[in-house]
Amino acid sequence: MNKKDKIYIAGHRGMVGSAIRRNLESKGYTNIIYATSKELDLRNQAAVNSYFETNQPDIVILAAAKVGGIHANNTYKADFIYDNLLIETNIIHASFVNKVAKLLFLGSSCIYPKKSEQPIKEEYLLTGALEETNKPYAIAKIAGISLCQSYNEQHNTNYISAMPTNLYGPNDNYDLQNSHVLPALLRKFHEAKINNEKKVEVWGSGKPKREFLHVDDLAEACYFLLQNYNDSEPVNIGCGIDISIGDLAELINKTVGGDAQIEYNTSKPDGTMRKLLSVDKMTALGWQASITLEEGIKNVYQAYKESISEQA
């Protein structure tokens, strides 16, 4: 990948895509193309094919996806598998037809079996049953990995797959109905502080452990992979450290500067009890995350407050 390459970012306005765009622009890449969902429906094969034929990208970064937390995944199962399968299939095949030099597919850590040994290594993929609460989404992402591998094997393409852990950062989704746990908790604790509420509800028992990676670290990892990785096997991207949801809630409460009491709603699902990715492969390649969770949450909270004041 060089500065003259035309780089197409699918999902450029999402949290991941926008972080990758910022990262590339900061490094002097100016030949970056993208289209909004109104301009290009990635579920429409004819529209995607036409876009690729017209623009002829050299590099494709597939960061577009329908995403959400436990509630959204449980409620919109058909949407999650249907939309994501269409997006992946259309973009990967159009990349092949139009001779794209390299493609990076962004998957998810939920592709791994529910009862995986911890930390989770890449080779654990397809060795056991998936977590039911996000199974349709996980199956779609597994299909995306298989698509990349299959095109590489049959057509000698260079399509790589990266599996990020749980992400947070600028342009995150703070809608309590379909957001992930970290932004949802940040909003809850912020609103509790502003409204002088003494209790904040946290879904589940607080015991599950999760790993969180700042999206700017992910963007740097993606750039590193585009420069240095050309293998069909997926590679995990994480920080190698996890935290319980209860401890995360306490950290966010402290960061917000509130004193609300945490109430655990055990009628809500916990999901997988632990999900920590092995980052041995990425470390061996020469990359490690650099933003600590404390630093990242502090920066995200500041940005969140600024965004609220701008909307007011």
N, C-alpha and C positions, 0 to 999 in steps of 0.2 A: 504494500500500500504506500503510495506517495502523494504528494501535495496536488498533483495534477489529476488524480483519479476522481471520477464523478461518484460520489457516495450518496446512496439513497437510504434514508432512515425512515422505516415504516413505524409509525407511532411516535413521531417527533414531538408531540405536545404532551405526551404522558410523562410520568415521573422518570422512567428509564430512558426513553428516547430523548427527552429534553436534556437530561444529564449528559448523555453521549454527545449530543449536538454541542453543548457548552464546552465539553472536553476537547472535541475536535477543533472547534473554532479557536480555543485558547492556544492550540498548537499550530495555528496558521493554515488550517484546512478551510478553503473558501468555496470549493466546488461541491457543495452539499445541496441535495434536492429533497423535497418532501411535499406532501399534499395533505390537506385536512380531510377529515372523514366526509365532509360535505362535497369536497372536490373529487374524492376518490373513495368509493366504498370497497374496501379490501375483500369483502365477501362476494363481490361481483367479478367473476372470472374474466369476462370480456373487458370490463373496465380496467382491471389490473394488467391484462395482456396489452391493451392499447397504451397504457401509461409506460410500460417497459419498452414497447416498440418505439414510442416517441422519444423517450428520454435516454435509453441505452446506458444504464448505470454500470460502472465497473465493480463497485462494492455495494453489497446490500446488508443492512443491519435490520434484522427482523425483531423489533421491540414492540410491535403492535399486538395487543391481546385484549380479550375481555377478562377483567380480573375483579376480585372482591374477596371479602372475608368469609367466615363460616356461614353467617346468615345468608349472604348473597349466593354462595355456592350451593347451599341446601335448598334455596328457594327457586333458583333459576338454572337448574341442572341441564335442561335441554339447551338453553341459550349458551351456556358455558362450553359445552362440547361442540355444538353446531357452529357457532361463530368462530371459535378458535381453529377448528379443523378447516374451515373454508379459508380463513386468513392464511394459514400455513401452506395449505395446498396450492393456493393461487400464487402466492409470492415465490415459493420454492420452484414451482414448475415454470413460471415466467422467467425466473433467473436462469434456469437451464436453457430454455428456448432462446433467450437473448444473450447467451454466452457471458453471463456475469462471472468475473474472475474469482470472487470470493464472497461467501455469504456467512454471516454470523447469526445463528438462531438462539434466542434467549428463551430458556425453559423455566423450570421452577423446581425447588427442592421437594415439592409434594409428589414428584414422580416416583419417589422411593417407597418401598414397602412400609406399612404402618409399624411393623415390629422389627425394623432394621436394627442391627447391631450399631452401637454408637461409638465414635462418630461414623457417619455414613459415607462409605466409599463409593466411587462411581460404579464399580463392578457389582454393587448390590441391586442395581436396576433389574426389574423383572424377576426377582427371586422370592417374592411373596405378595400377599394381598395388600391392596392399597387402603388408605384411610377413607372411610365411607363419606365423610362430610365434604370432601372435595374430589371424589373419584372421577366424575366426568371431566373436570378441568385437567386432572392429572393424566388421564388417558389421552386427551387431546395433545398435551405436551409430549408425552411419550411417542405419539404418532409423528410429531414434528421432528424429534430426534431420529426416528426410523426413516423418515423421508430423506433427511440429510444424508444419512448413512447409505441408504439405497441408491440415491443419485450418485454419490461418490463411487460406490462399487460398480454400478452399471455404466455410468457415463464419465467417470474419472473427473468429477467436479471437485471443488475445494469448498465444501460446506461444513462449518464447524458449529458445535453446540456448547453453550455454557449454561450451567445450572446455578442461578443465584440463590442464596438463602433469603430469609425475610428482609425486605428492603424498607427504608424510610428516607425522607429527605424532601427537598423542594418539589413542589407540584404534587404532593401526596394527596390522597382522597380523605377528607375529614367528615364525610357523610356517615352518620352513626348507623345507618341501615346497611351499608355495604362496604365499609372501610375495613382495613386490617387493624390488628390489635393496638399497635403503637400509636398511630394517629387518633384512633378512637379514644384511647385513654388520655392522650394529651388534650383533646378537646373537652372531654368530660371533667378533668381536673381543672382546666382553665375556667370553664363555665361555673364550676362549683365555687371557685375562688371569687369570681366576679359577682356571683349571685349570693355569696355568703352561705352556701349550702354546706352542711356538716357531714354528709355522707355521699360516697360515690360508689355506684354499682360496678363490679367487675364480673364479667361472665366466667362461669366455671369455678373451679376450686382455687385457682391461683398457683397450683402446683406444677402444671406443665412447663417445660423449659424450652425456650426458643433462642435462636441466634439472630442477631440483627446487624445488617450491613448498611452503612450510609451509601446512598445511590451515587454519590460522587466517587466513592471508592470503586463501586461497580463499573462506572464509566471508564475509570483508569484501567481496570482489569480488562475490559472489553478492548480498549485500544492496544493493550499489551498482547492480547490473544490475536488480534488482527495482524499484528506485526510479527508474532513469533510462533503461532500454533497452526498446524495444518493436518491434524489427525481427525479421524472420523469419530473417535470415542469422546463422549461428553466430558467436560471438566467442571468441577464444582468451584463456585466463587463464594467465599465467606470470610469470616474473620477468625474462625476456630474457637470462639468463646460463646457460651450460652448463658442465659439468665432466666430464672423462674418468672412467670407472669406476675406473681405477687411482688417479687423484688423489683420488677420493671415498674409496676404501679407505684411503689414507694419512691423509686428514683424520679419518676415523672412528677409525683406529688411534691417532692422536694424541689425539683427544678422550677416548677410553676410557682413555688413559694406559698403553697396552700397548706391547710391543716385538716383537710377532710378525712373522715374515717372511711376505710375501705370495707365494703360489704360484698362478699362473694356470693353470687347467685348460682348455686350448685345445680339448679334445674336446667341451666344452659350447658351445652356440650363443651368439654375440654379439648376435644380433638386429640391428636397424637400427643402422648405424654412427654416425649422428648424428640427433638429433631435438630441434631448438630451435624453439620457437614464436615467431612474430612477435607482439609485443605492441603494435604500432603502433596498432591499432584501439582497444584498451582504454585506452592512454595518451591517445589523442585524445579519448576520452570523458571522461577526467579521473581515471583510477584507476591506481595503481602499487603493486606489492608493497613491503613495508617490512621484512620479517624476513630477515636474511642467512642463508646456508646454515650458516655457522659458529655463529651464535647459535642457529639452529633446532635443529641437531644436538645442541648442548650441552644445550638445554632438554629435548629428547626423551630423551636418554640419562639425564638425572637422573630423569625420570618413569619410564623403563623400570626403572631400579634400584629405585625406590620400589615399583613394581608387583611386582617379584620378591620383595622383602622382605616384602610383604604376603601373598604366596602361600605363603611358606615356613612 
